[in-house]
Structure formats: structure tokens, C-alpha cells
Amino acid sequence: RKKESGKGRKFLYWLFGLVFYGLLLWFLYRLLQIPTDMTGKIGMEIILFVLSFLFLGIYVQSFTMISLKNALGVNPFLIIGWAISLTYHLILWLTSSMGLNNYYYYGGIIYSITLVYLTLLHFLSYFSFAKREYEHKRQELLDKKNRRVLEEEINSIKEQVIHLSSLVETTLPEEKEEEKESLCFKF
């Protein structure tokens, strides 16, 4: 049941993400207007180029700083994606004077937003993994502490039983050996 409910949650998570991303792209396509003059297009591509470079740097540095284990480390596909984004925006920046169609610019913006979205999903999955690992370690420490307390209680009970059995041995006469054995606990 647990695995089945986890699969359902993952499906809903991805479905929500895709619907959100689709709505975001639709709003961008409807509301975003590509500049018509060449200087506006060049400025937009410079900004997208710098943002791609910035996000690539932030992504690599953050995962080299926070990732102490191999689990969910740096994703090479995201690095390749950001490198492609850098190259794409550099090429559009250099060829903006050729009068390219606006769909190239929309494609670059959508590609960059897709990479930002995937990068954020990767960060969220890493932090979710780190939280689960922290909870697991905390539960292990709590179990270890409870086990130690129970062992101490068992040892104190053993000492009390041994003490009581020694008291019973001293109070019973020697001829009633059978009764003495029935009263003593054996460990």
C-alpha cells in the first residue's frame, strides 16, 4: 500500500508540475513581447546569456558546497543543458542583426525557463532527500537511546531479582532446598 500511495503522489506531483509549467508557458507566450528593434533584441539576449551563465555557476557551486555525499549530487544533464543555453543565447546575441524570426527568441526564453524549472525541481528533490535522511538518522538515535534506557532498566531488574534471591537464600532453612529453588529465578 505504501508503495502504491507513493506512486500516486509522484504522479500527482508531476502532473501538477506539468500543468503549472504549461500555464506558465502559455502566459509567457501571451504576455511576453519580443522587442522589435535590434538593440532591444541584443539587450534581451545579453541578459539571457548572463542569466544562463549565472544559473550554471550557482547550480554547480551550490551542489559542490552542500552535497557531501554522492546521492543526488550534481546532475550532468542540467550542466549540459545550461551549457547549451549559454551557447544558444550567445549565437542569438551574435546573429540578432540578421533579422531572425521571433520564434527563435521565444524558444530561447522557453528553454531557459525550462532549465530554471528543472534546476528548482532538482534542488527540491535534494532537500527532500536530505530531510528524509535527517529524519532517519534522528529516528536511529532515538531508537538507540530507547534501547540503552531499556537495557539499563533490565539490568536494574536483574540486580533486584538477584538481591531478592540472595535474601530468600539467607532466610530459608537448608533442609527446604526444593522450595528455595522454586522461589529463585533462573537467568
Backbone as numpy.savetxt, mean C-alpha at the origin, in Angstrom:
# Nx Ny Nz CAx CAy CAz Cx Cy Cz
-15.09 -17.35 1.47 -15.91 -16.16 1.47 -15.05 -14.91 1.47
-13.98 -14.96 2.26 -13.14 -13.78 2.37 -12.49 -13.45 1.03
-12.02 -14.47 0.32 -11.41 -14.22 -0.98 -12.44 -13.70 -1.97
-13.64 -14.24 -1.92 -14.68 -13.79 -2.85 -15.08 -12.35 -2.56
-15.19 -11.97 -1.29 -15.56 -10.59 -0.98 -14.42 -9.65 -1.35
-13.17 -10.09 -1.21 -12.03 -9.27 -1.61 -12.02 -9.04 -3.10
-12.40 -10.07 -3.88 -12.46 -9.90 -5.33 -13.56 -8.92 -5.71
-14.67 -8.97 -5.02 -15.76 -8.04 -5.30 -15.36 -6.61 -4.99
-14.61 -6.42 -3.91 -14.15 -5.08 -3.57 -13.17 -4.57 -4.61
-12.27 -5.45 -5.06 -11.32 -5.02 -6.08 -12.04 -4.63 -7.36
-13.05 -5.40 -7.73 -13.80 -5.08 -8.94 -14.48 -3.73 -8.80
-15.12 -3.50 -7.65 -15.78 -2.21 -7.43 -14.77 -1.08 -7.39
-13.62 -1.32 -6.81 -12.56 -0.32 -6.76 -12.11 0.07 -8.16
-11.85 -0.92 -9.00 -11.42 -0.64 -10.37 -12.55 -0.03 -11.20
-13.77 -0.49 -10.98 -14.90 0.09 -11.71 -15.09 1.56 -11.34
-15.02 1.86 -10.05 -15.12 3.25 -9.62 -13.99 4.09 -10.21
-12.79 3.54 -10.21 -11.65 4.25 -10.79 -11.82 4.53 -12.26
-12.30 3.54 -13.00 -12.50 3.74 -14.44 -13.61 4.75 -14.74
-14.69 4.69 -13.97 -15.78 5.66 -14.16 -15.29 7.07 -13.83
-14.56 7.20 -12.73 -14.02 8.50 -12.35 -13.07 9.02 -13.42
-12.21 8.15 -13.92 -11.25 8.55 -14.94 -11.97 8.92 -16.24
-12.99 8.17 -16.61 -13.76 8.49 -17.81 -14.45 9.84 -17.70
-15.05 10.11 -16.53 -15.67 11.42 -16.32 -14.65 12.55 -16.35
-13.49 12.29 -15.78 -12.43 13.30 -15.80 -11.99 13.61 -17.23
-11.80 12.58 -18.03 -11.41 12.80 -19.43 -12.51 13.50 -20.22
-13.75 13.16 -19.96 -14.85 13.81 -20.66 -14.90 15.30 -20.32
-14.76 15.62 -19.01 -14.74 17.03 -18.61 -13.55 17.77 -19.20
-12.40 17.10 -19.23 -11.22 17.75 -19.83 -11.44 18.02 -21.30
-11.99 17.07 -21.99 -12.21 17.25 -23.43 -13.23 18.36 -23.68
-14.25 18.45 -22.83 -15.29 19.47 -23.02 -14.84 20.86 -22.55
-14.10 20.91 -21.44 -13.76 22.19 -20.84 -12.39 22.73 -21.24
-11.48 21.86 -21.56 -10.12 22.29 -21.88 -10.04 22.74 -23.33
-9.52 23.92 -23.51 -9.35 24.43 -24.87 -7.86 24.60 -25.14
-7.42 24.01 -26.23 -6.03 24.13 -26.64 -5.84 25.54 -27.22
-4.75 26.22 -26.82 -4.52 27.56 -27.38 -4.37 27.51 -28.90
-4.86 28.55 -29.55 -4.79 28.58 -31.02 -3.50 29.19 -31.53
-2.89 30.07 -30.74 -1.64 30.68 -31.21 -0.45 29.79 -30.88
0.61 29.99 -31.62 1.79 29.13 -31.49 2.47 29.31 -30.13
2.55 30.52 -29.62 3.20 30.75 -28.33 2.43 30.07 -27.20
1.12 30.05 -27.27 0.32 29.37 -26.25 0.55 27.86 -26.27
0.64 27.29 -27.49 0.89 25.85 -27.59 2.29 25.50 -27.09
3.27 26.34 -27.45 4.64 26.09 -26.99 4.70 26.20 -25.46
4.05 27.21 -24.90 4.03 27.37 -23.44 3.36 26.20 -22.75
2.26 25.71 -23.32 1.56 24.57 -22.74 2.46 23.33 -22.78
3.15 23.11 -23.88 4.02 21.94 -23.98 5.23 22.05 -23.07
5.75 23.26 -22.88 6.85 23.44 -21.93 6.38 23.09 -20.52
5.19 23.55 -20.16 4.65 23.24 -18.83 4.44 21.74 -18.67
3.88 21.08 -19.68 3.67 19.63 -19.59 4.99 18.87 -19.55
5.99 19.34 -20.29 7.31 18.71 -20.27 7.92 18.81 -18.88
7.87 20.00 -18.29 8.44 20.20 -16.96 7.67 19.39 -15.92
6.35 19.36 -16.03 5.55 18.56 -15.09 5.86 17.07 -15.21
6.06 16.59 -16.43 6.42 15.17 -16.62 7.76 14.88 -15.97
8.71 15.78 -16.17 10.03 15.61 -15.56 9.92 15.65 -14.04
9.12 16.58 -13.53 8.93 16.71 -12.09 8.28 15.46 -11.49
7.21 14.97 -12.12 6.54 13.77 -11.61 7.44 12.54 -11.68
8.24 12.43 -12.73 9.18 11.30 -12.81 10.18 11.37 -11.66
10.72 12.55 -11.42 11.67 12.71 -10.32 11.06 12.44 -8.96
9.87 12.97 -8.74 9.19 12.76 -7.46 8.88 11.28 -7.25
8.43 10.62 -8.31 8.08 9.21 -8.20 9.30 8.37 -7.83
10.38 8.56 -8.56 11.58 7.75 -8.32 12.17 8.06 -6.95
12.26 9.34 -6.59 12.84 9.69 -5.30 11.98 9.22 -4.13
10.69 9.34 -4.26 9.84 8.94 -3.14 9.92 7.45 -2.89
9.95 6.65 -3.95 10.00 5.21 -3.72 11.39 4.73 -3.34
12.43 5.46 -3.71 13.74 5.06 -3.20 13.90 5.47 -1.75
13.17 6.48 -1.31 13.26 6.91 0.09 12.37 6.08 1.01
11.13 5.80 0.59 10.20 5.14 1.51 10.18 3.64 1.37
10.65 3.12 0.26 10.56 1.68 0.05 11.81 1.00 0.59
11.68 0.40 1.75 12.79 -0.30 2.37 12.80 -1.78 1.99
11.71 -2.25 1.46 11.60 -3.65 1.08 11.32 -3.74 -0.40
11.48 -4.94 -0.94 11.26 -5.13 -2.37 9.79 -5.11 -2.75
8.91 -5.33 -1.78 7.48 -5.39 -2.08 6.98 -4.01 -2.49
6.34 -3.95 -3.62 5.77 -2.72 -4.15 6.80 -1.60 -4.22
7.94 -1.88 -4.78 8.95 -0.86 -4.97 8.64 -0.05 -6.21
9.67 0.49 -6.81 9.51 1.32 -8.00 8.97 0.45 -9.14
7.95 0.95 -9.81 7.35 0.23 -10.93 8.05 0.67 -12.22
8.74 -0.23 -12.91 9.46 0.18 -14.12 8.54 0.64 -15.24
7.31 0.14 -15.26 6.37 0.57 -16.31 5.99 2.04 -16.14
5.85 2.48 -14.89 5.56 3.90 -14.67 6.76 4.77 -15.05
7.95 4.30 -14.78 9.14 5.07 -15.17 9.22 5.16 -16.69
8.97 4.05 -17.37 8.97 4.06 -18.84 7.87 4.98 -19.35
6.70 4.94 -18.71 5.60 5.82 -19.11 5.95 7.28 -18.96
6.60 7.64 -17.84 7.00 9.04 -17.67 8.09 9.43 -18.66
8.98 8.51 -18.98 10.01 8.81 -19.99 9.36 9.03 -21.36
8.36 8.23 -21.69 7.64 8.43 -22.96 6.91 9.77 -22.94
6.33 10.12 -21.80 5.65 11.41 -21.68 6.64 12.56 -21.88
7.81 12.44 -21.28 8.85 13.46 -21.49 9.18 13.60 -22.97
9.41 12.48 -23.61 9.78 12.50 -25.03 8.64 13.06 -25.88
7.43 12.65 -25.60 6.28 13.11 -26.38 6.11 14.63 -26.27
6.19 15.14 -25.05 6.01 16.58 -24.87 7.19 17.37 -25.43
8.38 16.80 -25.38 9.53 17.47 -25.99 9.35 17.55 -27.51
8.90 16.45 -28.11 8.69 16.45 -29.56 7.58 17.43 -29.94
6.48 17.44 -29.18 5.42 18.40 -29.48 5.89 19.84 -29.27
6.72 20.05 -28.28 7.26 21.38 -28.03 8.10 21.84 -29.21
8.92 20.93 -29.73 9.80 21.29 -30.85 9.06 21.39 -32.17
7.94 20.68 -32.32 7.22 20.70 -33.60 5.94 21.52 -33.54
5.76 22.33 -32.50 4.54 23.14 -32.38 4.42 24.15 -33.51
5.52 24.57 -34.08 5.47 25.58 -35.14 4.98 25.00 -36.46
4.83 23.67 -36.55 4.40 23.03 -37.79 2.89 23.06 -37.96
2.16 23.56 -37.01 0.71 23.61 -37.12 0.06 22.24 -36.98
0.39 21.53 -35.92 -0.17 20.19 -35.68 -1.64 20.28 -35.29
-2.34 19.19 -35.50 -3.74 19.10 -35.14 -3.87 19.12 -33.61
-4.99 19.64 -33.10 -5.21 19.73 -31.66 -5.31 18.37 -30.99
-5.63 17.32 -31.72 -5.74 15.99 -31.13 -4.41 15.50 -30.58
-3.30 15.93 -31.15 -1.99 15.57 -30.60 -1.83 16.16 -29.20
-2.28 17.39 -29.04 -2.17 18.04 -27.73 -3.13 17.40 -26.72
-4.35 17.11 -27.16 -5.29 16.41 -26.28 -4.73 15.05 -25.87
-4.14 14.35 -26.82 -3.55 13.04 -26.52 -2.44 13.15 -25.49
-1.60 14.17 -25.62 -0.52 14.36 -24.65 -1.04 14.68 -23.26
-2.07 15.51 -23.20 -2.65 15.86 -21.90 -3.31 14.64 -21.27
-4.06 13.90 -22.07 -4.73 12.69 -21.55 -3.71 11.65 -21.11
-2.64 11.49 -21.88 -1.59 10.54 -21.51 -0.93 10.95 -20.19
-0.66 12.24 -20.02 -0.03 12.71 -18.78 -0.96 12.53 -17.59
-2.24 12.82 -17.79 -3.20 12.64 -16.69 -3.35 11.16 -16.34
-3.29 10.30 -17.36 -3.34 8.86 -17.10 -2.16 8.43 -16.25
-0.98 8.93 -16.56 0.20 8.58 -15.77 0.10 9.11 -14.34
-0.42 10.31 -14.18 -0.61 10.85 -12.82 -1.58 9.95 -12.05
-2.66 9.54 -12.71 -3.65 8.67 -12.08 -3.03 7.33 -11.69
-2.27 6.72 -12.59 -1.64 5.43 -12.29 -0.59 5.58 -11.18
0.13 6.69 -11.19 1.11 6.93 -10.14 0.43 7.07 -8.78
-0.67 7.80 -8.74 -1.41 7.92 -7.48 -1.97 6.58 -7.02
-2.46 5.77 -7.95 -2.93 4.43 -7.59 -1.79 3.58 -7.02
-0.61 3.72 -7.60 0.54 2.96 -7.11 0.91 3.41 -5.70
0.89 4.72 -5.45 1.15 5.22 -4.10 0.10 4.71 -3.12
-1.16 4.77 -3.51 -2.23 4.30 -2.61 -2.10 2.82 -2.31
-1.75 2.02 -3.32 -1.58 0.59 -3.07 -0.38 0.34 -2.18
0.68 1.13 -2.34 1.85 0.97 -1.46 1.48 1.30 -0.02
0.77 2.42 0.18 0.42 2.80 1.54 -0.57 1.82 2.15
-1.45 1.27 1.35 -2.37 0.24 1.83 -1.59 -1.00 2.26
-0.60 -1.40 1.44 0.23 -2.54 1.78 1.02 -2.27 3.06
1.57 -1.06 3.19 2.35 -0.72 4.38 1.46 -0.73 5.62
0.22 -0.26 5.48 -0.70 -0.25 6.62 -1.04 -1.67 7.04
-1.31 -2.55 6.06 -1.62 -3.94 6.40 -0.42 -4.62 7.05
0.78 -4.33 6.56 1.98 -4.93 7.14 2.18 -4.43 8.57
1.93 -3.14 8.80 2.04 -2.58 10.15 1.03 -3.24 11.08
-0.20 -3.39 10.63 -1.24 -4.03 11.45 -0.86 -5.48 11.77
-0.30 -6.17 10.78 0.11 -7.56 10.99 1.23 -7.63 12.04
2.22 -6.74 11.95 3.30 -6.74 12.93 2.79 -6.37 14.32
1.87 -5.42 14.36 1.30 -5.02 15.64 0.53 -6.17 16.27
-0.21 -6.92 15.46 -0.95 -8.08 15.96 0.01 -9.16 16.45
1.12 -9.36 15.73 2.12 -10.34 16.17 2.70 -9.95 17.52
3.02 -8.66 17.70 3.56 -8.20 18.98 2.53 -8.37 20.10
1.28 -8.08 19.81 0.23 -8.25 20.80 0.06 -9.72 21.16
0.11 -10.60 20.16 0.01 -12.04 20.42 1.19 -12.52 21.26
2.38 -12.02 20.94 3.57 -12.42 21.70 3.45 -11.96 23.15
2.95 -10.74 23.35 2.77 -10.22 24.71 1.73 -11.05 25.46
0.62 -11.36 24.81 -0.42 -12.18 25.45 0.10 -13.57 25.78
0.90 -14.14 24.88 1.48 -15.46 25.12 2.40 -15.43 26.34
3.21 -14.36 26.45 4.12 -14.24 27.59 3.33 -14.10 28.90
2.25 -13.32 28.90 1.42 -13.15 30.09 0.78 -14.49 30.47
0.29 -15.22 29.49 -0.32 -16.53 29.78 0.71 -17.51 30.32
1.92 -17.49 29.77 2.97 -18.38 30.28 3.32 -18.03 31.73
3.36 -16.73 32.05 3.63 -16.32 33.43 2.51 -16.78 34.36
1.27 -16.67 33.91 0.15 -17.13 34.74 0.20 -18.64 34.94
0.53 -19.37 33.88 0.63 -20.84 34.00 1.75 -21.21 34.96
2.88 -20.52 34.87 3.99 -20.80 35.78 3.61 -20.49 37.23
2.88 -19.39 37.44 2.47 -19.08 38.82 1.48 -20.13 39.34
0.59 -20.60 38.47 -0.34 -21.66 38.88 0.43 -22.94 39.19
1.44 -23.26 38.39 2.26 -24.45 38.66 2.95 -24.33 40.02
3.49 -23.14 40.29 4.15 -22.94 41.58 3.17 -23.09 42.74
1.96 -22.56 42.56 0.95 -22.70 43.61 0.57 -24.16 43.81
0.43 -24.91 42.74 0.08 -26.33 42.84 1.21 -27.10 43.52
2.45 -26.78 43.15 3.58 -27.46 43.78 3.63 -27.13 45.28
3.39 -25.87 45.59 3.38 -25.47 46.99 2.26 -26.18 47.75
1.07 -26.23 47.15 -0.05 -26.92 47.79 0.23 -28.42 47.93
0.84 -29.01 46.94 1.15 -30.45 47.04 2.19 -30.71 48.12
3.14 -29.78 48.28 4.11 -29.97 49.37 3.45 -29.81 50.73
2.47 -28.91 50.82 1.72 -28.78 52.07 0.92 -30.04 52.36
0.32 -30.62 51.33 -0.46 -31.84 51.51 0.46 -32.97 51.94
1.66 -33.04 51.40 2.60 -34.10 51.78 2.99 -34.00 53.25
3.18 -32.79 53.73 3.60 -32.64 55.13 2.46 -32.88 56.12
1.23 -32.64 55.71 0.11 -32.82 56.63 -0.42 -34.24 56.67
-0.22 -35.04 55.63 -0.74 -36.40 55.60 0.24 -37.35 56.29
-0.31 -38.32 57.00 0.58 -39.32 57.58 1.16 -40.22 56.49
2.25 -40.87 56.80 2.96 -41.67 55.81 2.21 -42.94 55.44
1.36 -43.45 56.30 0.68 -44.69 55.98 -0.44 -44.51 54.96
-0.88 -43.28 54.70 -1.95 -43.06 53.73 -1.35 -42.60 52.41
-0.52 -43.41 51.85 0.17 -43.07 50.60 -0.78 -42.99 49.41
-1.81 -43.86 49.37 -2.75 -43.83 48.26 -3.55 -42.53 48.24
-3.96 -42.06 49.39 -4.72 -40.82 49.44 -3.85 -39.63 49.05
-2.60 -39.68 49.43 -1.69 -38.60 49.11 -1.49 -38.49 47.61
-1.37 -39.60 46.93 -1.19 -39.58 45.48 -2.44 -39.07 44.77
-3.59 -39.35 45.30 -4.81 -38.87 44.66 -4.99 -37.37 44.83
-4.44 -36.80 45.89 -4.57 -35.37 46.12 -3.54 -34.54 45.35
-2.42 -35.13 45.04 -1.35 -34.39 44.36 -1.60 -34.37 42.85
-1.26 -33.26 42.25 -1.36 -33.16 40.79 -0.04 -33.61 40.18
-0.16 -34.30 39.08 1.05 -34.73 38.38 1.23 -33.87 37.14
2.44 -33.45 36.91 2.73 -32.62 35.74 3.62 -33.35 34.79
